[in-house]
Amino acid sequence: MAAQVHLYRIRLRGRLDQAREAWFSELSVSFEDNFTLLTGELQDQPALFGVLAKIRDLGLELESLERLWPDEEAARSV
């Protein structure tokens, strides 16, 4: 059984600088008010936990984590 790729949006409190953005090269980085949004596809739960470990290791504050459904992401990009 093949792993199913899921689309995630992770919201961090504050704005990442360019050096810290590089830690999340597998995700797109954007900013909304005083939050950093990391959005992208992750292959499986170990990949998700790897991103969460980077957030922990950098001492960043996780505001929210949500799994996006394909229809929801398509609607947002219109």
HULINNOR-V958530 format. One record per helix or strand of 3 or more residues. SS is the DSSP state (a for helix, b for strand). FROM is the first residue (numbers start at 1). TO is the last residue. Records with the same first field share a line. If there is no record, write none. Layout:
BEGIN
SS=FROM-TO + FROM-TO
END
This chain:
BEGIN
b=6-13 + 28-32 + 35-42 + 61-68
a=18-24 + 45-57 + 70-76
END
